[in-house]
């Protein structure tokens, strides 16, 4: 314990000393970082402006009107696919070139600034886009996307960007696609001192490409305009801090720091590969998942009694029996998972040929940890007389709502423990009949 405290104390003192030294050296480059602070302030001001006065909703309504009646325009097909997949191409090329440069120079003797530049670009991509934008803000801010809003056919209410919602409930803030492209502003900083005109051109190109990608996402209902603007502001601020305060590249370019030895270069390469990988995996493993469904099938028109099939390995199921419709299903599923994991929730009703049928499937995909939630089904027993449920090992509760003493429903339970309300009973149904299983109904008085 004493050794652990000694090591932590020494590491803390070294870190504070390095930070103080770095802050002391950047004073000589005030004329550069003051201008960059002004640019960052302008990006933040634009982001705040787009977040106020209902501008987000106005722009989304305009984009919604571009598509066919009651739908968003397609944003990942045809010519728009170029903008949709551009961030992945840019990230792959830039990361590949930086890693090759780092590995190649680490094996050679002699001083070179390219490893430092590659390190800066990689950290800008990782911290600004992958870690902060995608891993922390997007997964935890909980802002619903435009396609999820009730105004555009969804089920959620609009949420201003400054008001965080339930973690994992929405992934609108910030726009990940455009944020990845805005990371190209790192090259603006590298050209900042020696080639200022090229630096401005690179910054303009990064902002133009990022806005083009962002417009594609706004156009398709994936993000609001403020999500795109805040992505640019966040990334530029991260790059500014990395360039001046963390790596202090201007001072290193002027020889105010001793060059790294060959062994330390190799350590930087190994650390740059392993540390971000481990941290990113931990962040994603703790990332919240959220899936919500709400569907209502009106039974105004005459329909013949039908069936409902339910399959879920996620959470308990609650059946609320009522005499009259509508048939309503609401599911809210939460958990934590790795990249690519989530909930596969599908829900559908149909009343073809005057017969009502429904199908609900809630299952997990990939590695999902600590999953929980509740599926509530309001079931009009006069119109849905047969229910088939496979809930794995989860509980199935029957809750009588507004039902008469004669209400009953045939039920087949393939998995899960069935709990009935007091005064209800299960009556076996003869084999071979379509509703084979048990029929649950209020117990008749003696």
DRENDO-1510 file (C-alpha; in Angstrom, 1 decimal, always signed):
<recs>
REC; n; res; u; v; w
REC; 1; UNK; +0.0; +0.0; +0.0 .
REC; 2; UNK; +2.9; +2.3; +0.8 .
REC; 3; UNK; +4.6; +1.6; -2.4 .
REC; 4; UNK; +1.4; +2.1; -4.3 .
REC; 5; UNK; +1.0; +5.6; -2.7 .
REC; 6; UNK; +4.6; +6.4; -3.4 .
REC; 7; UNK; +4.3; +5.5; -7.1 .
REC; 8; UNK; +1.0; +7.4; -7.5 .
REC; 9; UNK; +2.5; +10.4; -5.7 .
REC; 10; UNK; +5.6; +10.5; -7.9 .
REC; 11; UNK; +3.5; +10.1; -11.0 .
REC; 12; UNK; +1.2; +12.9; -9.9 .
REC; 13; UNK; +4.1; +15.2; -9.2 .
REC; 14; UNK; +5.6; +14.4; -12.6 .
REC; 15; UNK; +2.3; +15.0; -14.4 .
REC; 16; UNK; +1.8; +18.3; -12.6 .
REC; 17; UNK; +5.3; +19.4; -13.3 .
REC; 18; UNK; +5.0; +18.6; -17.0 .
REC; 19; UNK; +1.7; +20.5; -17.2 .
REC; 20; UNK; +3.2; +23.5; -15.4 .
REC; 21; UNK; +6.2; +23.4; -17.7 .
REC; 22; UNK; +4.0; +23.2; -20.8 .
REC; 23; UNK; +1.8; +26.1; -19.7 .
REC; 24; UNK; +4.9; +28.2; -19.1 .
REC; 25; UNK; +6.2; +27.5; -22.6 .
REC; 26; UNK; +3.0; +28.3; -24.5 .
REC; 27; UNK; +3.1; +31.9; -23.4 .
REC; 28; UNK; +5.5; +32.7; -26.3 .
REC; 29; UNK; +2.9; +31.5; -28.8 .
REC; 30; UNK; +0.1; +33.8; -27.7 .
REC; 31; UNK; -0.4; +35.4; -31.1 .
REC; 32; UNK; -1.3; +32.0; -32.5 .
REC; 33; UNK; -3.5; +30.5; -29.9 .
REC; 34; UNK; -5.4; +33.7; -29.3 .
REC; 35; UNK; -6.6; +33.6; -32.9 .
REC; 36; UNK; -7.4; +29.9; -32.5 .
REC; 37; UNK; -9.4; +30.7; -29.4 .
REC; 38; UNK; -11.4; +33.2; -31.5 .
REC; 39; UNK; -12.2; +30.5; -34.1 .
REC; 40; UNK; -13.3; +28.1; -31.4 .
REC; 41; UNK; -15.5; +30.9; -29.9 .
REC; 42; UNK; -17.1; +31.5; -33.2 .
REC; 43; UNK; -17.9; +27.8; -33.7 .
REC; 44; UNK; -19.4; +27.7; -30.2 .
REC; 45; UNK; -21.5; +30.8; -30.9 .
REC; 46; UNK; -22.9; +29.3; -34.1 .
REC; 47; UNK; -23.7; +26.1; -32.2 .
REC; 48; UNK; -25.6; +28.0; -29.5 .
REC; 49; UNK; -27.5; +30.0; -32.1 .
REC; 50; UNK; -28.7; +26.9; -33.9 .
REC; 51; UNK; -29.7; +25.4; -30.5 .
REC; 52; UNK; -32.1; +28.3; -29.7 .
REC; 53; UNK; -35.5; +29.4; -30.9 .
REC; 54; UNK; -36.7; +26.2; -32.5 .
REC; 55; UNK; -34.3; +26.5; -35.4 .
REC; 56; UNK; -33.5; +22.7; -35.1 .
REC; 57; UNK; -37.1; +21.7; -35.6 .
REC; 58; UNK; -37.6; +24.3; -38.4 .
REC; 59; UNK; -34.6; +22.9; -40.4 .
REC; 60; UNK; -35.7; +19.3; -39.7 .
REC; 61; UNK; -39.3; +20.1; -40.9 .
REC; 62; UNK; -37.8; +21.5; -44.1 .
REC; 63; UNK; -35.7; +18.4; -44.7 .
REC; 64; UNK; -38.7; +16.1; -43.9 .
REC; 65; UNK; -40.6; +17.9; -46.7 .
REC; 66; UNK; -38.0; +16.8; -49.2 .
REC; 67; UNK; -39.1; +13.2; -49.1 .
REC; 68; UNK; -42.2; +11.5; -50.1 .
REC; 69; UNK; -45.4; +12.1; -48.1 .
REC; 70; UNK; -44.8; +11.0; -44.5 .
REC; 71; UNK; -41.1; +10.0; -44.9 .
REC; 72; UNK; -37.6; +11.3; -44.8 .
REC; 73; UNK; -35.4; +11.5; -47.9 .
REC; 74; UNK; -33.0; +8.6; -48.5 .
REC; 75; UNK; -29.6; +9.6; -47.2 .
REC; 76; UNK; -27.4; +6.4; -47.7 .
REC; 77; UNK; -28.2; +5.5; -51.3 .
REC; 78; UNK; -27.5; +6.8; -54.8 .
REC; 79; UNK; -25.3; +9.9; -54.9 .
REC; 80; UNK; -25.9; +10.6; -51.2 .
REC; 81; UNK; -24.0; +7.4; -50.3 .
REC; 82; UNK; -20.7; +9.1; -51.1 .
REC; 83; UNK; -21.3; +11.6; -48.2 .
REC; 84; UNK; -22.6; +8.8; -46.0 .
REC; 85; UNK; -19.5; +6.6; -46.3 .
REC; 86; UNK; -17.0; +9.4; -46.7 .
REC; 87; UNK; -16.1; +9.6; -42.9 .
REC; 88; UNK; -15.2; +5.9; -42.8 .
REC; 89; UNK; -12.9; +6.2; -45.8 .
REC; 90; UNK; -11.2; +9.3; -44.4 .
REC; 91; UNK; -10.6; +7.8; -41.0 .
REC; 92; UNK; -9.2; +4.6; -42.4 .
REC; 93; UNK; -6.7; +6.4; -44.7 .
REC; 94; UNK; -5.6; +9.0; -42.1 .
REC; 95; UNK; -5.2; +6.4; -39.3 .
REC; 96; UNK; -3.3; +4.0; -41.6 .
REC; 97; UNK; -0.9; +6.6; -42.8 .
REC; 98; UNK; -0.2; +7.9; -39.3 .
REC; 99; UNK; +0.5; +4.4; -37.9 .
REC; 100; UNK; +2.8; +3.6; -40.8 .
REC; 101; UNK; +4.7; +6.8; -40.2 .
REC; 102; UNK; +5.0; +6.1; -36.5 .
REC; 103; UNK; +6.2; +2.6; -36.8 .
REC; 104; UNK; +8.6; +3.4; -39.7 .
REC; 105; UNK; +10.3; +6.3; -37.9 .
REC; 106; UNK; +10.4; +4.5; -34.5 .
REC; 107; UNK; +12.7; +1.9; -36.1 .
REC; 108; UNK; +15.1; +4.5; -37.6 .
REC; 109; UNK; +17.7; +6.7; -36.0 .
REC; 110; UNK; +17.7; +10.4; -36.2 .
REC; 111; UNK; +15.3; +13.1; -35.2 .
REC; 112; UNK; +12.0; +13.7; -37.2 .
REC; 113; UNK; +8.9; +15.7; -36.5 .
REC; 114; UNK; +6.6; +13.4; -38.4 .
REC; 115; UNK; +6.1; +11.0; -35.5 .
REC; 116; UNK; +5.0; +14.0; -33.4 .
REC; 117; UNK; +2.6; +15.1; -36.1 .
REC; 118; UNK; +1.2; +11.6; -36.5 .
REC; 119; UNK; +0.8; +11.3; -32.7 .
REC; 120; UNK; -1.2; +14.6; -32.7 .
REC; 121; UNK; -3.5; +13.5; -35.5 .
REC; 122; UNK; -4.1; +10.1; -34.0 .
REC; 123; UNK; -4.9; +11.6; -30.6 .
REC; 124; UNK; -7.2; +14.2; -32.3 .
REC; 125; UNK; -9.1; +11.4; -34.1 .
REC; 126; UNK; -9.4; +9.2; -31.0 .
REC; 127; UNK; -10.2; +11.7; -28.3 .
REC; 128; UNK; -12.3; +14.1; -30.3 .
REC; 129; UNK; -14.3; +11.7; -32.4 .
REC; 130; UNK; -14.1; +8.1; -31.1 .
REC; 131; UNK; -13.8; +8.7; -27.4 .
REC; 132; UNK; -15.6; +12.0; -26.6 .
REC; 133; UNK; -18.2; +12.3; -29.4 .
REC; 134; UNK; -19.0; +8.6; -30.0 .
REC; 135; UNK; -18.1; +6.9; -26.7 .
REC; 136; UNK; -19.2; +9.4; -24.1 .
REC; 137; UNK; -21.6; +12.1; -25.5 .
REC; 138; UNK; -23.5; +10.1; -28.1 .
REC; 139; UNK; -24.1; +7.1; -25.8 .
REC; 140; UNK; -25.0; +9.1; -22.7 .
REC; 141; UNK; -26.6; +12.3; -23.7 .
REC; 142; UNK; -29.9; +10.7; -24.7 .
REC; 143; UNK; -31.1; +13.1; -27.3 .
REC; 144; UNK; -33.7; +11.5; -29.6 .
REC; 145; UNK; -33.1; +11.7; -33.4 .
REC; 146; UNK; -35.6; +13.6; -35.6 .
REC; 147; UNK; -36.9; +10.3; -37.0 .
REC; 148; UNK; -37.9; +9.3; -33.4 .
REC; 149; UNK; -40.0; +12.4; -32.8 .
REC; 150; UNK; -43.8; +12.1; -32.7 .
REC; 151; UNK; -44.0; +15.0; -35.1 .
REC; 152; UNK; -42.3; +12.9; -37.7 .
REC; 153; UNK; -44.1; +9.6; -37.1 .
REC; 154; UNK; -42.1; +8.4; -34.0 .
REC; 155; UNK; -43.0; +8.3; -30.4 .
REC; 156; UNK; -40.6; +10.6; -28.6 .
REC; 157; UNK; -40.8; +14.3; -27.7 .
REC; 158; UNK; -38.3; +16.9; -28.9 .
REC; 159; UNK; -35.4; +17.5; -26.6 .
REC; 160; UNK; -33.2; +20.6; -26.8 .
REC; 161; UNK; -29.5; +20.0; -26.9 .
REC; 162; UNK; -28.8; +21.6; -23.6 .
REC; 163; UNK; -31.1; +19.2; -21.7 .
REC; 164; UNK; -29.7; +15.7; -21.4 .
REC; 165; UNK; -32.2; +12.8; -21.5 .
REC; 166; UNK; -32.1; +9.2; -20.4 .
REC; 167; UNK; -28.7; +7.6; -21.3 .
REC; 168; UNK; -28.9; +5.5; -24.4 .
REC; 169; UNK; -32.4; +6.6; -25.3 .
REC; 170; UNK; -31.3; +8.7; -28.3 .
REC; 171; UNK; -28.1; +9.0; -30.2 .
REC; 172; UNK; -28.5; +12.3; -31.9 .
REC; 173; UNK; -25.9; +14.5; -30.1 .
REC; 174; UNK; -23.4; +15.0; -31.6 .
REC; 175; UNK; -23.3; +13.9; -35.2 .
REC; 176; UNK; -20.7; +11.1; -35.4 .
REC; 177; UNK; -20.3; +11.2; -39.2 .
REC; 178; UNK; -19.5; +14.9; -39.4 .
REC; 179; UNK; -17.4; +14.9; -36.2 .
REC; 180; UNK; -15.1; +12.3; -37.8 .
REC; 181; UNK; -14.6; +14.6; -40.8 .
REC; 182; UNK; -14.2; +17.8; -38.7 .
REC; 183; UNK; -11.1; +16.0; -37.1 .
REC; 184; UNK; -9.2; +16.9; -40.3 .
REC; 185; UNK; -8.9; +20.4; -38.7 .
REC; 186; UNK; -5.9; +18.9; -36.9 .
REC; 187; UNK; -3.9; +19.5; -40.1 .
REC; 188; UNK; -4.8; +23.2; -39.9 .
REC; 189; UNK; -2.9; +23.3; -36.6 .
REC; 190; UNK; +0.1; +21.5; -38.1 .
REC; 191; UNK; +0.3; +24.1; -41.0 .
REC; 192; UNK; -0.7; +26.9; -38.7 .
REC; 193; UNK; +2.7; +28.6; -38.3 .
REC; 194; UNK; +4.7; +27.9; -41.4 .
REC; 195; UNK; +2.0; +27.8; -44.1 .
REC; 196; UNK; -0.8; +29.9; -42.9 .
REC; 197; UNK; -2.7; +30.2; -46.2 .
REC; 198; UNK; -2.7; +26.4; -46.6 .
REC; 199; UNK; -3.8; +26.1; -43.0 .
REC; 200; UNK; -6.8; +28.3; -43.7 .
REC; 201; UNK; -7.6; +26.3; -46.8 .
REC; 202; UNK; -7.4; +23.0; -45.0 .
REC; 203; UNK; -9.6; +24.3; -42.2 .
REC; 204; UNK; -12.1; +25.5; -44.8 .
REC; 205; UNK; -12.0; +22.1; -46.5 .
REC; 206; UNK; -12.5; +20.2; -43.3 .
REC; 207; UNK; -15.5; +22.4; -42.3 .
REC; 208; UNK; -17.0; +22.2; -45.8 .
REC; 209; UNK; -16.7; +18.4; -46.0 .
REC; 210; UNK; -18.0; +18.0; -42.4 .
REC; 211; UNK; -21.0; +20.2; -43.2 .
REC; 212; UNK; -21.7; +18.3; -46.4 .
REC; 213; UNK; -21.7; +15.0; -44.4 .
REC; 214; UNK; -23.8; +16.7; -41.7 .
REC; 215; UNK; -26.4; +17.9; -44.2 .
REC; 216; UNK; -26.8; +14.3; -45.4 .
REC; 217; UNK; -27.5; +13.2; -41.9 .
REC; 218; UNK; -29.9; +16.1; -41.1 .
REC; 219; UNK; -31.6; +15.5; -44.5 .
REC; 220; UNK; -32.2; +11.8; -43.6 .
REC; 221; UNK; -33.6; +12.6; -40.1 .
REC; 222; UNK; -30.6; +11.1; -38.3 .
REC; 223; UNK; -29.5; +14.4; -36.6 .
REC; 224; UNK; -30.4; +18.0; -36.0 .
REC; 225; UNK; -28.4; +20.9; -37.4 .
REC; 226; UNK; -27.1; +21.8; -33.9 .
REC; 227; UNK; -25.7; +18.2; -33.5 .
REC; 228; UNK; -23.5; +18.9; -36.6 .
REC; 229; UNK; -22.4; +22.4; -35.4 .
REC; 230; UNK; -21.5; +21.2; -31.9 .
REC; 231; UNK; -19.5; +18.4; -33.4 .
REC; 232; UNK; -17.3; +21.0; -35.2 .
REC; 233; UNK; -16.9; +23.1; -32.0 .
REC; 234; UNK; -16.0; +20.1; -29.8 .
REC; 235; UNK; -13.4; +18.7; -32.2 .
REC; 236; UNK; -11.8; +22.1; -32.8 .
REC; 237; UNK; -11.5; +22.7; -29.1 .
REC; 238; UNK; -10.0; +19.3; -28.5 .
REC; 239; UNK; -7.4; +19.8; -31.2 .
REC; 240; UNK; -6.5; +23.2; -29.7 .
REC; 241; UNK; -5.9; +21.8; -26.3 .
REC; 242; UNK; -3.9; +18.9; -27.7 .
REC; 243; UNK; -1.8; +21.1; -29.9 .
REC; 244; UNK; -0.8; +23.8; -27.4 .
REC; 245; UNK; -1.4; +22.4; -23.9 .
REC; 246; UNK; -0.8; +18.6; -24.1 .
REC; 247; UNK; +1.8; +18.1; -26.8 .
REC; 248; UNK; +2.9; +21.7; -27.1 .
REC; 249; UNK; +4.0; +21.2; -30.7 .
REC; 250; UNK; +5.2; +24.7; -31.3 .
REC; 251; UNK; +7.7; +24.5; -28.5 .
REC; 252; UNK; +8.9; +21.1; -29.7 .
REC; 253; UNK; +9.2; +22.4; -33.3 .
REC; 254; UNK; +11.5; +25.2; -32.0 .
REC; 255; UNK; +13.7; +22.7; -30.1 .
REC; 256; UNK; +12.6; +23.7; -26.6 .
REC; 257; UNK; +12.2; +20.0; -25.7 .
REC; 258; UNK; +14.9; +17.3; -26.0 .
REC; 259; UNK; +14.1; +14.7; -28.8 .
REC; 260; UNK; +12.8; +11.3; -27.8 .
REC; 261; UNK; +15.3; +8.4; -27.7 .
REC; 262; UNK; +14.8; +5.4; -30.0 .
REC; 263; UNK; +13.5; +3.3; -27.1 .
REC; 264; UNK; +11.0; +5.9; -26.0 .
REC; 265; UNK; +9.7; +6.3; -29.6 .
REC; 266; UNK; +8.9; +2.6; -29.6 .
REC; 267; UNK; +7.2; +2.9; -26.2 .
REC; 268; UNK; +5.1; +5.7; -27.6 .
REC; 269; UNK; +4.1; +3.6; -30.6 .
REC; 270; UNK; +3.1; +0.6; -28.4 .
REC; 271; UNK; +1.3; +2.8; -25.9 .
REC; 272; UNK; -0.6; +4.6; -28.7 .
REC; 273; UNK; -1.9; +1.3; -29.9 .
REC; 274; UNK; -2.7; -0.5; -26.7 .
REC; 275; UNK; -3.9; +2.4; -24.4 .
REC; 276; UNK; -6.6; +3.8; -26.7 .
REC; 277; UNK; -7.8; +0.2; -27.5 .
REC; 278; UNK; -8.2; -0.7; -23.9 .
REC; 279; UNK; -9.8; +2.6; -22.9 .
REC; 280; UNK; -12.2; +2.5; -25.9 .
REC; 281; UNK; -13.3; -1.1; -25.0 .
REC; 282; UNK; -13.9; -0.1; -21.4 .
REC; 283; UNK; -15.9; +3.0; -22.5 .
REC; 284; UNK; -18.0; +1.0; -25.0 .
REC; 285; UNK; -18.6; -1.8; -22.5 .
REC; 286; UNK; -20.1; +0.7; -20.1 .
REC; 287; UNK; -22.1; +2.4; -22.8 .
REC; 288; UNK; -25.9; +2.4; -22.2 .
REC; 289; UNK; -28.3; +0.8; -24.6 .
REC; 290; UNK; -31.9; +1.9; -24.8 .
REC; 291; UNK; -34.8; +0.7; -27.0 .
REC; 292; UNK; -38.4; +1.8; -26.7 .
REC; 293; UNK; -41.4; +0.7; -28.6 .
REC; 294; UNK; -44.9; +1.9; -28.4 .
REC; 295; UNK; -47.6; +0.7; -30.8 .
REC; 296; UNK; -51.4; +0.8; -30.8 .
REC; 297; UNK; -53.8; -1.1; -33.0 .
REC; 298; UNK; -57.2; +0.4; -33.0 .
REC; 299; UNK; -60.1; -2.0; -33.0 .
REC; 300; UNK; -62.8; +0.3; -34.3 .
REC; 301; UNK; -63.6; -1.9; -37.3 .
REC; 302; UNK; -65.1; -5.3; -36.7 .
REC; 303; UNK; -62.4; -8.1; -36.6 .
REC; 304; UNK; -62.6; -11.7; -35.8 .
REC; 305; UNK; -60.8; -12.9; -32.6 .
REC; 306; UNK; -57.1; -13.4; -33.4 .
REC; 307; UNK; -53.8; -14.3; -31.8 .
REC; 308; UNK; -50.7; -12.7; -30.5 .
REC; 309; UNK; -47.2; -14.3; -30.4 .
REC; 310; UNK; -44.6; -12.9; -28.0 .
REC; 311; UNK; -40.9; -13.9; -27.9 .
REC; 312; UNK; -38.5; -12.1; -25.6 .
REC; 313; UNK; -35.2; -13.0; -23.8 .
REC; 314; UNK; -34.8; -9.5; -22.3 .
REC; 315; UNK; -37.2; -8.7; -19.5 .
REC; 316; UNK; -40.4; -9.6; -17.7 .
REC; 317; UNK; -43.8; -9.4; -19.5 .
REC; 318; UNK; -46.9; -8.0; -18.1 .
REC; 319; UNK; -50.3; -8.8; -19.6 .
REC; 320; UNK; -53.1; -6.4; -18.7 .
REC; 321; UNK; -56.5; -8.0; -19.7 .
REC; 322; UNK; -59.3; -5.6; -20.7 .
REC; 323; UNK; -62.7; -6.0; -22.4 .
REC; 324; UNK; -62.2; -3.4; -25.1 .
REC; 325; UNK; -59.4; -2.2; -27.3 .
REC; 326; UNK; -57.2; -0.8; -28.5 .
REC; 327; UNK; -54.5; -3.5; -28.4 .
REC; 328; UNK; -51.5; -1.7; -27.0 .
REC; 329; UNK; -47.9; -2.8; -26.6 .
REC; 330; UNK; -45.2; -0.7; -24.8 .
REC; 331; UNK; -41.7; -1.9; -24.3 .
REC; 332; UNK; -38.7; -0.1; -22.7 .
REC; 333; UNK; -35.4; -2.0; -22.7 .
REC; 334; UNK; -32.1; -0.8; -21.2 .
REC; 335; UNK; -28.7; -2.3; -20.6 .
REC; 336; UNK; -25.0; -1.9; -21.3 .
REC; 337; UNK; -23.2; -3.5; -24.2 .
REC; 338; UNK; -20.1; -3.7; -26.5 .
REC; 339; UNK; -19.9; -2.1; -29.9 .
REC; 340; UNK; -22.4; -3.6; -32.3 .
REC; 341; UNK; -24.6; -5.0; -29.5 .
REC; 342; UNK; -28.1; -3.9; -28.8 .
REC; 343; UNK; -31.8; -4.9; -28.8 .
REC; 344; UNK; -33.5; -6.4; -31.8 .
REC; 345; UNK; -37.1; -5.2; -31.1 .
REC; 346; UNK; -39.7; -5.9; -33.8 .
REC; 347; UNK; -43.4; -5.3; -33.4 .
REC; 348; UNK; -46.2; -5.7; -35.9 .
REC; 349; UNK; -50.0; -5.9; -36.0 .
REC; 350; UNK; -52.2; -6.7; -38.9 .
REC; 351; UNK; -55.9; -7.2; -39.4 .
REC; 352; UNK; -56.0; -9.0; -42.8 .
REC; 353; UNK; -59.3; -10.5; -43.9 .
REC; 354; UNK; -60.9; -9.2; -40.7 .
REC; 355; UNK; -58.7; -11.4; -38.4 .
REC; 356; UNK; -56.4; -9.7; -35.9 .
REC; 357; UNK; -52.9; -11.1; -35.5 .
REC; 358; UNK; -49.8; -9.6; -33.8 .
REC; 359; UNK; -46.1; -10.5; -33.4 .
REC; 360; UNK; -43.7; -9.1; -30.9 .
REC; 361; UNK; -40.0; -10.1; -30.7 .
REC; 362; UNK; -37.5; -8.6; -28.2 .
REC; 363; UNK; -34.1; -10.2; -28.3 .
REC; 364; UNK; -30.5; -9.1; -27.6 .
REC; 365; UNK; -27.7; -9.0; -30.2 .
REC; 366; UNK; -24.1; -9.3; -29.3 .
REC; 367; UNK; -22.7; -8.8; -25.8 .
REC; 368; UNK; -25.3; -7.0; -23.7 .
REC; 369; UNK; -24.7; -6.7; -19.9 .
REC; 370; UNK; -27.2; -5.9; -17.1 .
REC; 371; UNK; -30.2; -5.9; -19.4 .
REC; 372; UNK; -33.5; -5.0; -17.9 .
REC; 373; UNK; -36.8; -3.4; -18.7 .
REC; 374; UNK; -40.5; -4.2; -18.9 .
REC; 375; UNK; -42.9; -5.2; -21.7 .
REC; 376; UNK; -46.5; -4.1; -21.0 .
REC; 377; UNK; -49.3; -5.4; -23.2 .
REC; 378; UNK; -52.9; -4.3; -22.9 .
REC; 379; UNK; -54.8; -7.1; -24.3 .
REC; 380; UNK; -58.5; -6.9; -25.3 .
REC; 381; UNK; -59.6; -10.5; -24.7 .
REC; 382; UNK; -62.7; -10.1; -26.8 .
REC; 383; UNK; -60.5; -9.6; -29.9 .
REC; 384; UNK; -57.3; -11.5; -29.0 .
REC; 385; UNK; -58.2; -14.9; -27.6 .
REC; 386; UNK; -55.0; -16.8; -28.0 .
REC; 387; UNK; -51.5; -15.8; -26.7 .
REC; 388; UNK; -48.3; -17.7; -27.2 .
REC; 389; UNK; -45.4; -16.5; -25.0 .
REC; 390; UNK; -41.7; -17.5; -25.0 .
REC; 391; UNK; -40.0; -15.4; -22.3 .
REC; 392; UNK; -37.0; -17.7; -21.6 .
REC; 393; UNK; -36.5; -17.7; -17.8 .
REC; 394; UNK; -38.3; -14.3; -17.3 .
REC; 395; UNK; -41.5; -13.8; -15.4 .
REC; 396; UNK; -44.9; -13.4; -17.0 .
REC; 397; UNK; -47.5; -11.5; -15.0 .
REC; 398; UNK; -51.2; -11.4; -15.7 .
REC; 399; UNK; -52.9; -8.2; -14.4 .
REC; 400; UNK; -56.7; -8.0; -14.7 .
REC; 401; UNK; -57.7; -4.6; -15.9 .
REC; 402; UNK; -61.3; -3.7; -16.9 .
REC; 403; UNK; -62.6; -7.2; -17.4 .
REC; 404; UNK; -65.9; -8.9; -16.6 .
REC; 405; UNK; -66.2; -12.1; -14.7 .
REC; 406; UNK; -66.6; -14.2; -17.9 .
REC; 407; UNK; -63.4; -12.9; -19.6 .
REC; 408; UNK; -60.9; -15.7; -20.5 .
REC; 409; UNK; -58.0; -16.1; -22.9 .
REC; 410; UNK; -56.2; -19.2; -24.1 .
REC; 411; UNK; -52.4; -19.1; -23.4 .
REC; 412; UNK; -49.5; -21.2; -24.4 .
REC; 413; UNK; -46.4; -20.6; -22.3 .
REC; 414; UNK; -43.3; -22.0; -23.9 .
REC; 415; UNK; -40.8; -20.4; -21.5 .
REC; 416; UNK; -41.0; -18.2; -18.3 .
REC; 417; UNK; -42.9; -18.5; -15.1 .
REC; 418; UNK; -46.6; -17.5; -15.2 .
REC; 419; UNK; -48.2; -15.7; -12.3 .
REC; 420; UNK; -51.9; -15.1; -12.1 .
REC; 421; UNK; -53.8; -12.5; -10.0 .
REC; 422; UNK; -55.6; -13.7; -6.9 .
REC; 423; UNK; -58.9; -15.4; -7.7 .
REC; 424; UNK; -57.9; -16.6; -11.2 .
REC; 425; UNK; -57.3; -20.1; -12.4 .
REC; 426; UNK; -55.9; -22.1; -15.3 .
REC; 427; UNK; -58.2; -24.6; -17.0 .
REC; 428; UNK; -56.5; -27.2; -19.3 .
REC; 429; UNK; -57.7; -27.1; -22.9 .
REC; 430; UNK; -58.2; -30.4; -24.8 .
REC; 431; UNK; -55.3; -31.5; -27.0 .
REC; 432; UNK; -55.7; -31.0; -30.7 .
REC; 433; UNK; -57.7; -27.8; -30.5 .
REC; 434; UNK; -56.2; -24.7; -32.1 .
REC; 435; UNK; -55.9; -23.0; -28.7 .
REC; 436; UNK; -54.2; -26.0; -27.1 .
REC; 437; UNK; -52.6; -24.9; -23.8 .
REC; 438; UNK; -54.4; -23.5; -20.8 .
REC; 439; UNK; -57.3; -21.1; -20.5 .
REC; 440; UNK; -57.0; -18.5; -17.7 .
REC; 441; UNK; -60.1; -17.0; -16.3 .
REC; 442; UNK; -61.5; -15.6; -13.0 .
REC; 443; UNK; -62.3; -18.5; -10.6 .
REC; 444; UNK; -66.0; -19.2; -10.4 .
REC; 445; UNK; -67.6; -18.6; -7.0 .
REC; 446; UNK; -68.6; -21.6; -5.0 .
</recs>
